[in-house]
Amino acid sequence: MILIKLGGSVITDKSRYRVFNRECTERLCQEIKKSGKKVVVIHGAGSFGHIIASKYFLNLGLKGKDQISAYARTCYDTRCLSLLVVKELNNAGLPAVSIPTGSCFIMKNGRLDVRDDSVLKGMFELGVIPVTFGDVTLDTEFGFAICSGDQLVEVLMDVFHPSKVIFVSDVDGIYYENPKLNPGTQLIETVNKSVLDAIKTDNSTMDVTGGIRKKVESMLRISGKGCDCILVNGAVKGRLLSVLNGEYVPCTIAKGQMK
């Protein structure tokens, strides 16, 4: 099976509050269906999560009572987004059910603690696609914390042991600089630890889950468990389908190597 992370940048407009990119999401779901592969889907929160979370500093944990309403609103918004994603999966003929991270699991010191994975495994074994997502989750130390979709991918690797992990974004892969600000920057086709020191980061979008550096770190940890991890541009028609089928497209890959 394959773990797919649909980034918030492709399923929403991250610069505008609660703007769902239905057209792109619909196409990506159709590509998953066409591949015929067994998948589990994780998605980012995009503008349904990052904007309010950033405004009220939810990534820092509980600091004041004014954050409580923002916490509740963000949970509501991320669930609304997940239902929209699940609707497109089901419309494509892929039976899918949303499993809210913050309603099912808890965190400790900012790390997700999944002690009971029976619902996730049971749905998958039944033939239903479990769909979970980046969310604000109760934290035993911080009150609450943000669980990113990328962290979910790492945790679910140990649950499902996928043959491949695919991150779907709105760029061709990892670059040395932001390609939206510097179109001439070079695509990094194979990522390794030395790449981290060479990457320039910026804060051009509100992302409370760590941005591109955290993405590379996550990809390296995943590949360290022996699983290829690929970052592909889902905004380009057919690329997700090609990667699912093992075909070459411009992308960044962290090659799986056991430690």
Secondary structure as UniProt FT lines:
FT   STRAND          2..6
FT   HELIX           8..11
FT   TURN            14..15
FT   TURN            17..18
FT   HELIX           22..35
FT   STRAND          39..43
FT   HELIX           46..48
FT   HELIX           50..55
FT   TURN            56..57
FT   HELIX           58..60
FT   HELIX           66..91
FT   TURN            92..93
FT   STRAND          96..98
FT   HELIX           101..104
FT   STRAND          106..108
FT   TURN            109..110
FT   STRAND          111..113
FT   HELIX           118..126
FT   STRAND          129..133
FT   STRAND          135..139
FT   TURN            140..142
FT   STRAND          143..147
FT   HELIX           149..160
FT   STRAND          164..169
FT   STRAND          174..175
FT   TURN            179..181
FT   TURN            183..184
FT   STRAND          187..188
FT   HELIX           193..198
FT   TURN            208..209
FT   HELIX           211..223
FT   STRAND          228..233
FT   TURN            234..235
FT   TURN            237..238
FT   HELIX           239..244
FT   TURN            245..246
FT   STRAND          251..254
//
